[in-house]
Amino acid sequence: MVTHLQSINETLPGFVYQLQRDPRGKFHYLYVSDGVEPLLGVKPADLLVDASLLLGNIHSADQARVLEESMDAAARGVIRNSRLRMEHPDGRILWLQAHDTPRNQPDGSIVWTGYCYDITEQVRLEQALQDSEASFRAFVENANDIIYTLAADGTLSYVSPNWKEALGHPVEEVVDRKLAEFLHPDDAHLCDDFLKRVMANGTKQQGIEYRVRHRDGSWRWHISNVSPLFDGEGKVLKCLGIARDITKRRAADERIAYLAHYDQLTGLPNRVLFAELLERALRTARRDSTRLALMYIDLDKFKPVNDQHGHAIGDLLLHEVAKRMTDCLREVDVLARIGGDEFVVLLEGIESNDDALLPAGKILAELRRPFIIKTLELEISCCIGVAIYPEGGTDMIELMRHADEAMYAAKNAGRDRAMIFEPWMATDKSLPDSGQ
C-alpha cells in the first residue's frame, strides 16, 4: 500500500496521507508522504510517531468543524472534501484543501486515505474577486486558475487568457458562447442546476466538479466555485467563477478507490469489496428465491514456501495461484483474496450442489499441478469449504462461518479436497491451521 501511495504522490502537489482513528479515539498517521515537510515544515517520520504535530496545528477556529466533517463522512461512507487553515511553524496561516476516503475497519477504527494541498493563493484570489471584478482584472489575468463570468442563460461573457493554455481554445472562440457547449454531456445538467442555485439564492456555491472539452478532443476535469455579482439594485446580474484543473486529482481518486477495494498483490477484490458483493448477491437471492454458494479456500503447504524461499517467491506463487483459480471460474463468479493464503469465491445462480463442487474440483486439480516460479518447482494444494444459501446459512456472517467450518472439515479429512457444510462440522475444528 505504501508503494502505491508514494506513486500517487509523484503526480500530485501537496502530500498524501493515511490517518487512523483507533477504537479509543486516538489519531495516528499510518503514512505521510515527503511533500508534507516543504509545505508544513513537519517531517513525515515525526508525524508517524506523534500525529498531534500536524493535527494540533489546525487553526483553532477550524478544528471542531474538520473533526465533525471527518466523522460524518466516515459515518455516511462518502468522500470528504474540506477546506481548513493550518498554522505553519514560521507563523504563516495557510489554507489547505483536504480530500480523503474514509474506511471503517472491523476493529472499530477508521482509516482516512487521501491527500492535502495548498490553496492559499486560490482563497486569496476568491476573496479579492468578491470586492470588484473590474478592479482586479489585471490580477486575475495572471492567475493560475481560470476566471470566468457567466450570464444568467449560461453565456460566457469573460474568460481569463489562461483558458487557452489550459484548454487550447483561443479566448475569442469562447466568449459569447454557452458554457454548455464545452461541457461533457453527462455533466451539463449538473452545471445548469448549479448555476441556477447561484442566480436564485444570490449566494456563493462551491465545489462542483465537471468535465470540460479540450480543443484536442480530450476531457479535463475542473472544479469551480461560483459567486453572484449584483447590480445597483441588489439583483443578481451575472456570476463570477474560478475553475481549477483537477484531472490528475481525479485520476488519483480512482486509484485510491481501487486501492481500497482490491488486493494489490493479485489484483483480486479484497475483503471489503467481497463483503459488498456478497451482501448484494444475498439480497438478489432472497428476492428471486435462488441459491448461491460461498467457497472458502485455504492453501496447504504454502507456509513452507515462504519459510524456505522467502516472501518474494511466496508473493509470486500467490499471484500464479490467483490466475489459475480465475481460469477455473465463470466470468460472473467472484474470486477474492481475504488474507495471506486465504481466498473466497462467490457463485450465484446455482441449481444443485454439483454446480459448486464442479468448479471446486477444477481448482483442486489446478493447484495440484506444480508451479514453476523462477527456477523453482513448487507443489501445494488446498482445502475448500462450501456453504450454500439458504440451507448453509441465510446471511453473510453465517455463510462465512459455515464455509470456514467446512474447510476445516476438509483439512481433518486429509486435505486436498472440497466439502459442503453439514451441521456436524460446526463442532469439529480439531485440526489446528498450521499452514502446512
N, C-alpha and C positions, 0 to 999 in steps of 0.2 A: 504493500500500500504506500509506504514512504517513497519508493522509487517513482510510482505513478504520480504522487502529489508533487514531487520535485520536477517531473517532466511537465506537469501543468504549469508550475510557477515560471518556467522558462518563457512562456508565451504571455504572461500577464504582468502588468505593473503591480506594485504593492507586494503583498505577501499572502501565502496560502497557509491555512492552519486547520488543525483538528483540536477541538476543545471538548473536554468531557466534564459533565457534572455527575459526580458519583452519588450513590444512594443516600449518602449523608448530607448532600447539598454542597459539597466542596468542589471547586473547579480545578481542573488540571489540564495543561496543554499536552496532548499526545504527540503533536508535530507542529513546528513553526518553521517556515522557510527563511532563508537568509535575508530576504527582502525586508524583514521587519527591522533590522538594525539600521540601515541607511534612512528608513522612513521615520522610525520612532525612537531610535537610539538605545534599543534594548537587544542584547544578544539572545539568539534562539536557545542556546544551551541554558542560559539563566532562566528563561521562561519555562523550560521543561521542569525545572526544579521548583519555581515559585510563580504561579500564574498571576499573582497579585501585582507583580512588577509591571504588567501591562493593564490588567483589568482595573487596578487601582488608579490608573491614570486617566480613565474615562472621566470626562467633565462631570462634576458633582450634579449638575442640573440634568444630565442625561442618563445617569447610572440606573435609576429605578425604571425608566422607560425602556432602556435597552434590555434589562433583565426580563421585564414583563413581555416585551416583543419576542424574545428568545423562547421563553417558556410557552407562550401562546402558540408560536409556530410549531414547537415540539408536540404540544397537545393536539393540534389540528393536523399535523403531518404535512405541513406546507413549507415551501422555501421562504426564508426570511430575507428581506431587504431592509436595511436600517441605516439611517444617517446618524452620525454621532460626532461629538467633539472629543479630541484627545489632547491631553496636556503633555507636550514634549519636555524632556528633561531640561532643555535650554530655555524653557519659559514660553515658547510659542504655543498657540492654540491651533490645532489642525482639524479640519473637517475630513471625516473618513466615510466611505460607503462600505458597509459590511454586507456580504451576500453569502448565505450558507444554507445547507440542507441538514435538518435535524433527523437523527435516528434514535428511537427508543430501544434500549438494549434489554435482553431478558432479565438481567440482574437489577433492573430499575434505574440504571444510569442512562444518561442522554449524551450522544456524541454529535456535535455540530461540525460538519466538514465544509469549508468554504474559503473565501479569500476577502481581503480588505485592501482598499486603495485610496489614495489621496484625492479628494475633490475640493480642496480649499479654493483653488482658482475658480472652479465652476460655481461654488457658492458665492464667492465674492462677485463674480460676474452677474449672477442672478439678482443679487441684492442691488447691484449698481443699475441694472437694467430696469428695475422696478421704478426708479425715480423718473427716468425720461429716456425714451428710445432715441430721440434726436440728439440729446446731449452726449450720448455715449456711442454714437455711430462709428466714430473713428476707432474707439476702443474695441468694439465687438468685431470689427472687420479684421482685427489682428488676433482674434481669439482662436483657440484650437477647435472649439465646438462650433457647430453650425447654428447661426442665429437666423430666425425667420419670423415673418409676420403673416398672419392669415386673416382674410376677410371672413365674415360670418358664413359665406357659402363655400368656404374651403379653398378660395383662390389665394395663391402665394403672392403677396404684394411686395415682399422683400426677402431676399436670401443673401447671406454674407458671402463674400468672394470664395471662401474655402469650400463652398458646395462643390465647385469644380474639382478641387483637389481630392475631396472625399468621394464624390460620386461620378465624376467625369463629365457632367453636363455643364456647358457654359452657362453662366448666370442668366444671360439674356434669353436662353431657351427654357428657363424655368419660371421666371417672373411672369405673372398674369396667367399661369396655368393652374389647374386644380391639383392640389396635393395628391388626391386620389389617383391621378394618372401615374404617379411614381410608386404607389404602394402595391404590395403583394395582394392579390385578390382576397386571400383569406384574412387579411388584416384591415382592409378598407372599412368595413362596417364598424370594427372596434374603434378605429381612429375617429370615425364620424361621430360615434356616440360620445367619445372623449371630448371632442371639440364642442359638441352641443352642451355638455355639462359646464364647460368654462363659460360659454356665452349665456347660458340660462342662470347659472348661480353667481356669476361675477366673482368667482374665487379661483385661486391657483389650483391646478391639477398637476400631479407629477407621477413619474414612474411608468408611463405607458411604453411598452416595447413592441416594435413592429419592424417589418422588412421593407427596405427601400431598394428600388431597382437602380443598379449602376448602369452607366452608359454601355458597358461591355456586355450587359445582359445578365450578370450575376446579381445576387441579392445580398444586401448588407443589413445587419441588424442594428437598429438605432433605439435609443431610449430618449424620451422627451419630457421636459417639464414645460408647461404652458400657463401663462398668466394673462388675465384680461387687461386690455387698455381701454380707458374710459374717455368719453368726450366731455365737453364742458358742463353737460347736464347730468353727469354721473352714469350715463348709459354705456354699456359695453360697445365699443366701436369696432375693435378687432382683437386679435390675440397675438401675443409675443411668445415665441418658443425658443428653447435651447435644446439642441439634439447632439447626442454623442454616439459615436460608433462603438457598439459593444459586440461586434461579430466574434472576436476572439473570446470574449467572456461567455457568450452563448455556447461556443464550442466547448469551453471548459465546463459549463453547466452540464452539457450532455455527457462529458467524460466523467464528471463527478457522479452523475446519476448512474452511469454504468458501473462505476466502482462500488456503489452502494448496493448493487443488485447482482453482481456477477463475481464468480471466483476468478482471481487474477491468474492463477496457475493454469487452469484448464479451460477457462472461458465459459464454463457452465454456470447456470443460475446458482446463486448461493442460498443459504438457509432462509434469508429474509424473502427473496423473490419466490422461492419454492412454497413457502407458507402462504403467500398471497395467491399463488396459482392453485394450490390445493384447496384453499377456502372457496375460491371461485368455482372450482370443479365440483365441490361438495354442494354448493348452492344449486348448481345446474342438475346434479344427480337427484337431489331432493325434489326439485320442481318437476323433473321429467320421469321420476321413478326408474332411473337407470342405475347401473352398477359401475364401480371403478375399483382399481387396485392400487395399492401402495407397496412398493418394494423397498426393503431396507437391505443394503448391500455392504458387507464388511469384508475387506481384503484379508486373506490369510497369507502368512509368510512375507508380509511387507516390511515389518519392523526389522528383521534381519538384513534386508537390503539396505535400509538406512544405516544400521549399525556397522555393517561391513564395508559399504561403498560410499557412504556419505549422503547428505541430504540433496546434493545436486543431482546425483543419479536417481535418488528416490523421487525427486520432482519430475524428472524426465519420464520415469516409469509411470507416475500418476497421469501425466499428460497422454501417454500412449494408451493407458487403461481407459481413460475417458473416451478416446477416439474409437476404441474397439467396442465399448458398450454402446456408444451412439449408433454405430453401424448395425447393431442388433435390434434397434427400436424403430417404430414408425416415426414419420416426421411430426405427427401430432403428439407423441409421447414426450414427457418432460423428464430429463435426467439432470440431477443437481448434485453438487458436492457440498456436504454439510459439515465435514470435519476432515481430519488428516487423511485417513484412508476409508472414509465412510461416504457412501453415495445413496441417493434415494431416487426412485422412479415413480412417476405418476402415469397410470394407464387409464384413460377414460373410455367409456362406452364398451366395456367388456360384457360378454354374454355368459361365459362359463369360466370356471377355474382354469381350464386349459388355455384360455386367452391370456392369462397371466403367467402360467407355467411355461408356455412356449417361448416367449422372449427371455424368461429367466434361464431356461435351458440353453439358449443361444449364448447368453452372457457367460454362463459357466463354461461352456465349450471354448469360447474365445479366450477367456482368461487362463485356461489350462495350457494353451499354446505358449511356448517360450517367447519371451520378449528379448529382442536384440537392442540393447542400449549401449551405444558406442561400441566397445569391443567385448561387452559382457553379454552372456546369455543368462537371463534371469527367469526363474519359474515361480509363479504364485498361483493362488486360486482364490475362491471367495465363498462366503456363505450368504444366502439370500433368504430373508424372511418376507412373507407376503401377507398383507391384511386386505380383505376385500370388503368394500362398503356395499350393503349395510350390515351384513352378518358379522363382519370382523371389526366393526366399530362404526359409530354414527357421527363422530366429529374428528377434527384433526388430531387432537391430543390422544384420543383413544386409538385411532388408526396407527399413529406413530408408535405408541407404546406396544400395541399388539404386533406390529411388523418387527419391532426390535425383539420382542419375546420369541417370535417365530425364527428370527435369525439366530438367537441363542440356542434354540432347539436344534437347528441345523448344525451348529457347532458341536453340540452334545452328541449328535447322531453320527459324527465322524467328519464333519466339514465337507467342503466342495459339493454342496447340494443346496436345493431350494425347498422350503417347506411353507405351507399355508397355515396361518394361525388357527389353532384349535384351543378351546378353553383350558385344557390341561397344561398348556405351555406357560400360562401366567404364573405358575408356581414352580417352574423348572428352569432356573437360570444358574445352575450349579457350576457351570464351567466358567472360570474367570477369563476375561478377554486379554490374553497375553500378547496378542498381535502376532503370534507365530503362525 
